[in-house]
């Protein structure tokens, strides 16, 4: 996939699509062989479809999820994003039934772009705070 938009714009659009559960837009933005490294998880997620399953779980569990990208920096083929995610826990998430609680967590992420698609990502979300807010 080729595009004239910047890598930072690609990532911003992907974040909006993830919040909305817009699978079609995410499939365009993410390479089929996407590799996602999650902080604290020793084995990366390999393949766009596996990563999309997690995004869809998040969108269903937090239907009002909003990612506030506070800083987006692009250098070469890498985009860094500092963001705050907010949403209301209204569905099953990671085995936890809906609590109705509002979450607000920080994430610091890096995305490597090739030919207009994300090919690799490093996601550093404050999951300690997330699960603390759900318990």
N, C-alpha and C positions, 0 to 999 in steps of 0.2 A: 504494500500500500504506500503510495506517495501522496504527499500533501504539501501545500505551501504554508500552512500554519506552523508557528514555532513549537518546539518541544514543550515549552511551558504551557502554551495554549492547549496542546493535546492533553497534557496531564490535568489541567483545570477542567476541561470538558469531560474527561474520564471520571473525575471525582463527582461531578454533577450527575453523570449517568449512573454511577454506582449508588449514589443517594436515592435516585429514582427507580433503581432496579431495571434500568434500560439495557437489557442484554444485547440487543442489536448494536447499539453504539459501543458497548464495551468490547464486543467481538471485533469491531472495526479497529478499535484503539489498541487492542492487545494482540500480540503475535500468538499464533497457535501453540508455539513451543515456549511460551512464557515460563520463566522461572521466578518464583517468589520466595524470598528468604524472610521468615517471620522471626522477630527477636524472641529468643528463648526456646525456639523449636529447632532441634538439631538437623532435621531433614527438610530441604526446601520443597515447596509445592511445585510440581512440574506439570505443565500443560494448562492452557487457558481454561479448559472446561472444569478442571479441579478447582482452580482459583475462583471461577465464576460461581461454583456451588456455594462457596463461603460468602461471597458477596450477596448472593440471593438469600441465604440464611439471615444475614445481617439486615437486608432490606425488609424481609418479612417480619423479623423480630422487632425491628425499630422502624415502622412504616413512615414516621416523620423525621427520619434521620437527616441531619444536615451537617455537611463538612464545611467548616469555615476555614478556608485556606488563608492563614494569617501572613505567610511569607512563601513566595515561590521564586526560587533562584535557579537559573539555567546556566550551566557551564559545559561547553562542548556537547556531548551526547547524554549528559546527566541532568536531571531536574530534581532539586531538593524542595520538599514541601514541609512546612511546619503548620499543623492544623489542629483545630479543636472539633471534635465530633460531639453532637448533641442529638438526643432522641429519647423517645419514650418506649420502654420495654413492653410491647403489646403481644409478643408471640414467643414461642420456644426459641431459646438461644443457648447453644452449647449444653443442652440437656436441662436448662433452667426454664421452668414455665414462666409465662408472663407475670411480671410483678407490678406493672403500672408505674414503676419508678423511672424518673428522668436520669439519664446518664450524661456526663460531660467529661470527656477524656481527651488528652493530648496525644498527638501522633507526629512523629518526625520520620519522614520517608524519603527514599531516593529511588528514582526511576531512570533506567537506561533505555534510550530510544535508538532504534535503527529503522531507517526507511519509513518513518512516519508511524511506527508502532512501538509500544512498550515491549521490550524483550526480556527485561530483568528488573526486579524490584526488591528493595530492602525495606520492610515495614517494621517500624519501631513504635507500636501503640502501647500506651500505658495500661496494659491489661490488668495489672494489680488494682488500679483505681476502678477500672470497668467492673471487674467481678466483685470488688468491695461495695460498689454502688448497687449491685443486684442482690446482695445478700443481707 
